[in-house]
Amino acid sequence: MKASIYTLIVSSALITGCEAPNNAPDQCLRQEIFKQCVANLPKGPAHLTAAGNDWSEVIQQCDSAAYLQSIRIKNTIKPECRPE
């Protein structure tokens, strides 16, 4: 499962490249992608361990992937989905 998440992140970074000034994240799409990512994750840890908790890193990767995949040209994003 980890390999597929990392593959998703790397491929999205390669596809989007650098963010142009007239681009922005479509917040509606971003939310949908994030929810799908989290829904596909295995059950998380029941409690924290002394060694730490990598679960927050997994959630952060879903957030990062959702952001990168939601980048669109600003004028193509519905007004209610534009970042403030």
N, C-alpha and C positions, 0 to 999 in steps of 0.2 A: 504494500500500500504506500509506503514511504516513497518508493521509486516513482510511482505514478504522480504523486504530488510534486516531487522535485522536477520531473519531466514537464509537467504542466507549467510550473513556474519558469523554468528555463526557456521553454518554447514561447511562452507569452512575452518574455523579455526580449527574445530575439525578433519576434514578429513586430512588436510595437516600436522597438528602437528608441530613439530619443524623442521626448515629448516636445512637439512644436508649440510655439506660443499661442496659436489659435486652436489648440486642442485642450480638452478638459474631460474629466471622468463623468460619464452618465451615471448619476447617483442611483437611479432606479435600476439600471442594469447591474451596477456594482453590487447593490444589495441582493439582487437575485443570484448573481454568481457566488457571492459569499455564502448565502443560505444553502446553495447546492453543494458547495465545497464542504461545509460543516456537516451537512446531512450525510455525506458520503464517508465521513470519518468513522473509524471504529470507536467503540465506547471509550471514553476518557478515563483517567485514573480516579479512583474513589477518594483518595486522600493524597496529600503531599508526602514526599519522602525526605529523608535527611539529605539525600543526594541532589535534591532539587526537583523541579517539575518542568519537563520539556513540553507539556501540553500548551502552555502559553505561546511557545514558539510555533507550534503547529497552527494555532489560531491566527497568529501573526502572518504566517505564510498564506493562509486562505485570504486574509485581508489584502496582502500585497498582490497576490494573483488576481483577485477581483478588481483591484484598482487598475492594474496594468491592462487587463482585458476589457475594461470599460471605457478606455480612452477613445473619444470620438471628436470629430470636428465640432466646435462649439455651436455653430448655427444649425447643426442637425439634431441637437439635443432638445427635447421638449422643455419648455420653460420650468415646469415643476420638477424636473430631474436635473437641472443645472446646479452646480455647486454655488454656494453663496460667496 
